[in-house]
């Protein structure tokens, strides 16, 4: 059996989210800051009348690096995902393709990955040009203790 994934890059690493949990891709909007929010919460945006939390996905995954002015200007897209009734927007570096991959090529997340990152992954796929780390959207949305 095959599954489809919306793929994108964070720090030059390719990630994917199961396509059935992606609501849409939107151009970056400047979020309204939320006082006292966790450092990985960028703020809130109004998406056609729906108030949505914007998450800095790199910070949430523990792969954040300081942003330069040039990188700040390059943030172009957000992936809006829906898990149960929760809808959030994830900031990404660069949108990629929709990939259809066979379950036969799916493997557990590599043990060599940082534990903080590994906890958010369903697993990985080997690709001709590297690999695809598949995020578990439910884990990405979990509230940290």
C-alpha positions in Angstrom: 0.0 0.0 0.0 1.2 3.6 -0.6 0.7 6.8 1.3 1.0 10.4 0.2 3.0 13.0 2.0 3.2 16.8 1.8 7.0 17.4 2.0 9.0 20.4 3.0 12.4 21.5 4.3 13.6 22.6 7.7 17.3 23.4 7.9 17.9 21.6 4.6 16.3 18.4 6.0 13.3 17.0 4.2 10.2 16.3 6.3 6.8 15.0 5.5 3.3 15.0 6.9 0.6 12.6 5.8 -1.4 14.5 3.2 -4.8 13.6 4.8 -3.8 15.8 7.8 -2.8 18.8 5.7 -5.7 21.3 5.4 -3.8 23.7 3.1 -0.6 25.6 2.4 -0.7 29.4 3.0 1.6 32.2 2.4 3.3 33.4 5.5 1.4 36.0 7.6 2.8 38.0 10.4 1.3 36.5 13.5 0.0 38.5 16.5 2.3 37.9 19.4 0.8 36.1 22.5 2.3 37.3 25.8 3.8 34.5 28.0 3.4 31.9 25.2 6.0 29.1 24.9 9.0 30.1 22.8 7.9 27.8 19.9 4.5 29.6 19.6 4.9 32.5 17.1 1.4 33.9 17.7 -2.1 33.8 16.2 -3.3 34.5 12.6 -6.8 35.0 11.2 -7.3 32.5 8.4 -10.6 33.3 6.8 -12.3 34.0 10.1 -10.7 31.1 12.0 -8.1 32.0 14.7 -5.1 29.7 14.3 -2.0 29.2 16.4 1.3 29.5 14.4 4.1 27.1 15.6 7.8 27.6 14.8 8.3 24.0 13.8 12.1 24.2 14.0 11.9 25.3 17.6 9.2 22.7 18.4 11.4 19.9 17.0 14.6 21.2 18.7 16.4 22.0 15.5 16.2 25.8 15.8 19.1 28.0 14.7 19.3 31.7 15.0 17.5 33.4 12.1 19.3 36.0 10.0 17.5 38.9 8.2 17.9 37.1 4.9 16.4 33.9 6.3 13.5 35.9 7.8 12.7 37.3 4.4 12.7 33.8 2.9 9.9 32.4 5.1 7.2 32.1 2.5 4.8 29.3 3.4 3.0 27.7 6.3 1.5 24.2 6.3 -1.9 24.3 8.0 -2.6 20.9 9.6 -5.7 19.5 11.2 -5.5 16.8 14.0 -8.9 15.9 15.5 -10.5 19.3 15.8 -7.3 21.2 16.3 -6.0 23.4 13.4 -2.5 24.9 13.5 -0.1 26.5 11.1 3.4 25.3 11.0 6.2 27.6 9.8 8.5 25.9 7.2 11.6 26.9 5.4 10.7 25.6 1.9 7.7 23.7 0.4 8.5 20.7 -1.7 6.5 18.1 -3.5 3.7 15.7 -2.7 5.3 12.3 -2.6 3.5 8.9 -2.8 5.6 6.3 -1.1 5.2 2.6 -0.5 4.8 1.2 3.0 7.5 -1.3 2.1 10.1 1.5 2.2 9.0 2.8 5.6 11.4 2.3 8.5 11.5 3.4 12.2 13.1 6.7 12.9 16.9 6.3 13.0 18.2 5.8 16.6 21.1 8.2 15.8 18.7 11.2 15.6 18.5 13.5 18.5 15.9 12.2 21.0 14.0 15.5 21.0 13.4 15.2 17.3 12.9 11.5 17.2 9.9 11.8 19.6 8.0 13.7 16.9 8.5 11.2 14.1 6.5 8.3 12.8 9.5 7.0 10.9 11.5 7.6 7.8 11.6 6.7 4.1 14.7 6.1 2.1 14.7 8.2 -1.1 17.0 8.2 -4.1 18.5 11.5 -3.0 18.5 11.0 0.8 15.6 10.3 3.2 12.3 11.7 4.3 11.5 12.1 8.0 7.8 11.7 8.6 6.3 13.8 11.3 3.5 12.6 13.6 1.1 15.6 13.6 -0.6 14.5 16.8 2.8 14.6 18.6 3.7 18.0 17.1 0.4 19.4 18.5 0.9 17.9 22.0 1.2 20.4 24.8 4.6 20.2 26.5 4.5 19.5 30.2 
